[in-house]
Amino acid sequence: MQTIRFVFQEILKVALFFLIFFVWLRYFLRNLWLVLLLSALFSIATYTIMHFVMQKKKNKQNLKIKEKQDAQNMFFSLACDDKPIDFFEKLALTKHKNVVKHKDFIIVKHENEKVSTLLYADFSFQGLTISRFMEIYNKVKKAKVTKIVICCKIVSEKELAVFIKNFSEKILIFDEFETYKKLYKYYNFFPEITHKYTIDKKMTFKDFVAYSFNKNRTKGYLISAIVLIISGLFVRTTIYYCIISSILVVFALISQFNTLFNSKTDDEVF
């Protein structure tokens, strides 16, 4: 059943592309059979190119979405861990030998170099502010290191980026996504996801246009476009009809196939 549905949807895509090309070719060419032939060729070519591009883009987008979700879930899992600093110790030990673990942070001392890095993980869900940074700095400054790395959920104050330049140590601040990219992914060492973090989706502009491009609107857009196109078979079409019918077909395409504006139905409970 899913295969039949997929084939039908792909055929519908080609048909909608065909309608767009037919409208414009009919405007410029009078030979109906030539218009039909060219419309078919152009629609198949457009479908093939778009399918290849969209598939490639979809794979990249899915990867980014998954990594973002993993970053959130990993931060939440570590926040729920009794000893999250143990993970960062194990992470550092994958590439460094001289790692010293303290209660709230770890220190990595590089061999044959007068360089040492302190890593502090702040699991406050309010985010890192200048005041919170000062609390952390006063707690770790006695370690006398050359670099301080602070991992947090989010940087709550933009002024913090300028404020940290006032200190002699090199200070790096990573939010949960930078921590994922620059630590977990770089070291190829990831925390176990034991808890999943869910937040309410904020209302955006996309939500406001969702009504206009919902799947239920496809039929209306398509019928309106077909009426204009059929009328063009009997009377000479103007540029106005070409533009309007093309827009209606594009709207039908978006409404039918763009998952962004089509919410998924809930799974059956029983």
C-alpha positions in Angstrom: 0.0 0.0 0.0 2.8 2.4 0.8 4.5 1.6 -2.5 1.3 2.4 -4.4 0.9 5.6 -2.5 4.5 6.6 -3.2 4.1 5.9 -6.9 0.9 7.9 -7.0 2.5 10.9 -5.3 5.4 10.9 -7.7 3.1 10.7 -10.7 1.2 13.6 -9.3 4.4 15.6 -9.0 5.1 15.1 -12.7 1.6 15.9 -13.6 1.8 19.2 -11.7 5.1 20.1 -13.4 3.4 19.2 -16.7 0.6 21.7 -16.0 3.0 24.5 -15.4 5.0 23.9 -18.6 1.8 23.4 -20.5 0.4 26.8 -19.5 3.5 28.7 -20.6 4.2 26.7 -23.7 0.6 27.0 -24.8 0.9 30.8 -24.4 3.9 30.9 -26.9 3.1 28.0 -29.2 -0.1 27.3 -31.1 0.7 23.6 -32.1 -1.1 21.6 -29.4 0.7 18.3 -30.0 4.1 20.1 -29.9 3.1 21.8 -26.6 2.0 18.4 -25.1 5.3 16.7 -26.2 7.5 19.5 -24.9 5.6 19.8 -21.6 6.0 16.0 -21.0 9.8 16.2 -21.7 10.4 19.3 -19.6 8.3 18.0 -16.7 10.1 14.6 -16.6 13.5 16.4 -16.8 12.5 18.9 -14.0 11.2 16.0 -11.8 14.5 14.1 -12.2 16.7 17.0 -11.4 14.5 18.2 -8.4 14.3 14.6 -7.0 18.1 14.3 -7.0 18.7 17.8 -5.5 15.9 17.4 -2.8 17.1 13.9 -1.8 20.6 15.2 -1.3 19.3 18.2 0.7 17.0 16.1 2.7 19.8 13.7 3.8 21.9 16.7 5.0 18.9 18.3 6.7 18.0 15.1 8.5 21.6 14.7 9.7 21.6 18.3 11.1 18.3 17.8 12.8 19.5 14.5 14.4 22.7 16.1 15.6 20.8 19.0 17.1 18.5 16.6 18.9 21.4 14.5 20.1 23.2 17.6 21.4 20.2 18.6 23.5 19.6 15.0 24.7 23.3 14.5 25.6 23.4 17.7 27.6 20.2 16.8 29.4 21.5 13.3 30.1 24.7 14.6 31.6 22.8 17.1 33.6 20.8 14.2 35.1 24.0 12.2 35.8 25.3 12.1 39.4 29.0 12.5 38.2 29.0 14.1 34.8 32.6 15.2 35.1 33.6 11.5 34.8 32.5 11.5 31.2 34.7 14.5 30.4 37.6 12.8 32.0 37.1 9.7 29.8 36.7 12.0 26.8 40.0 13.8 27.5 41.8 10.5 28.1 41.1 9.4 24.6 43.8 11.8 23.3 45.7 13.0 26.4 47.6 11.1 29.1 48.0 13.7 31.8 44.4 14.3 32.9 43.6 15.4 36.5 40.0 15.1 37.7 38.6 17.4 40.4 35.1 17.5 41.8 33.7 20.0 39.2 36.3 20.2 36.5 39.2 18.4 34.8 42.7 19.7 34.0 44.6 18.5 30.9 48.4 19.1 31.1 50.1 18.9 27.7 53.4 17.1 27.5 56.6 19.1 26.9 54.5 22.3 26.9 53.8 24.9 29.5 50.1 24.7 28.6 47.3 23.4 30.6 43.6 23.4 29.9 40.7 23.4 32.4 37.3 22.2 31.4 34.3 23.1 33.5 30.8 21.8 32.6 27.9 24.1 33.8 24.6 22.3 33.7 22.4 25.3 34.6 19.4 25.4 32.3 19.1 29.2 32.8 22.2 29.6 30.6 25.6 31.3 31.2 25.5 34.9 32.3 28.4 37.2 33.3 27.5 36.7 37.0 27.4 32.9 36.6 30.7 33.0 34.7 32.3 35.0 37.6 31.2 32.3 40.1 32.8 29.7 37.9 36.0 31.7 37.4 36.4 32.4 41.1 36.0 28.7 41.7 38.7 27.6 39.2 41.2 30.5 39.1 43.4 28.9 41.8 44.2 26.1 39.3 46.6 28.5 37.4 45.9 27.2 33.9 46.5 28.9 30.6 43.1 28.0 29.0 39.6 27.6 30.4 36.9 25.9 28.5 33.3 26.2 29.9 30.5 24.0 28.5 27.0 25.3 29.1 23.5 24.9 27.7 23.3 28.4 26.2 25.0 31.8 26.5 22.3 34.1 28.0 24.2 37.4 27.6 25.8 38.5 24.4 28.1 40.8 26.4 29.9 37.7 27.8 31.9 37.3 24.6 33.5 40.7 25.2 33.7 40.4 28.9 35.9 37.2 28.9 38.6 39.1 27.0 39.5 41.0 30.2 41.2 37.9 31.7 44.7 36.7 31.1 43.7 33.1 30.5 42.3 32.1 27.1 38.7 31.4 27.7 36.4 29.4 25.4 32.7 29.1 26.0 30.7 26.3 24.2 26.9 26.0 24.2 25.4 22.5 24.0 25.7 22.5 20.2 29.3 23.7 20.1 30.1 21.2 22.8 28.7 18.4 20.6 30.7 19.6 17.5 34.0 20.7 19.1 34.2 18.0 21.8 32.0 15.0 21.3 32.3 14.9 17.5 35.9 15.9 17.4 37.0 13.3 19.9 34.5 10.8 18.5 33.4 10.2 22.1 29.7 10.7 23.0 27.8 10.6 26.2 25.1 8.0 26.5 21.6 9.4 26.0 19.6 8.3 29.1 17.1 11.2 29.0 15.4 12.9 26.1 14.7 16.6 26.3 11.4 17.9 24.9 10.4 21.5 24.6 7.2 23.2 23.3 7.5 24.4 19.8 7.4 28.2 19.6 4.9 29.9 17.2 6.7 31.1 14.1 5.8 32.6 10.8 5.8 29.1 9.3 2.9 28.2 11.6 0.9 31.2 10.3 1.2 30.1 6.7 0.7 26.4 7.5 -3.1 26.9 7.2 -2.8 28.1 3.6 -0.4 25.3 2.5 -2.1 22.4 4.4 -2.6 19.3 2.4 -6.4 19.8 2.5 -5.9 22.9 0.3 -4.3 21.0 -2.6 -7.6 20.1 -4.2 -8.8 23.7 -4.3 -5.6 25.0 -5.8 -5.5 22.3 -8.4 -9.1 22.6 -9.5 -8.7 26.4 -9.9 -5.5 25.9 -12.0 -7.1 23.2 -14.2 -10.2 25.4 -14.9 -7.9 28.2 -16.1 -5.8 25.8 -18.2 -8.8 24.2 -19.9 -10.2 27.6 -20.7 -6.9 28.3 -22.5 -7.7 25.5 -24.9 -10.6 27.4 -26.3 -9.6 31.0 -26.0 -6.2 32.6 -26.4 -4.6 32.9 -22.9 -3.1 36.1 -21.6 0.0 36.5 -19.5 -2.3 37.0 -16.5 -3.8 33.6 -16.8 -0.4 32.0 -17.2 0.9 33.6 -14.1 -2.1 32.9 -11.9 -2.5 29.3 -13.1 1.3 28.7 -12.5 1.0 30.1 -9.0 -2.0 27.9 -8.2 -0.1 24.8 -9.4 2.9 25.7 -7.3 0.7 26.2 -4.3 -0.8 22.8 -5.0 2.7 21.3 -5.1 3.7 22.9 -1.8 0.5 21.9 -0.1 0.6 18.3 -1.2 4.3 17.4 -0.8 5.9 19.9 1.7 5.9 18.1 5.1 6.7 21.3 6.8 3.1 22.4 6.5 1.5 19.0 7.0 1.3 17.7 10.5 1.7 14.0 11.0 -1.4 12.1 12.2 -1.1 10.4 15.6 -0.4 6.7 15.8 -3.3 4.5 16.8 -3.2 3.6 20.5 -4.9 0.2 20.1 
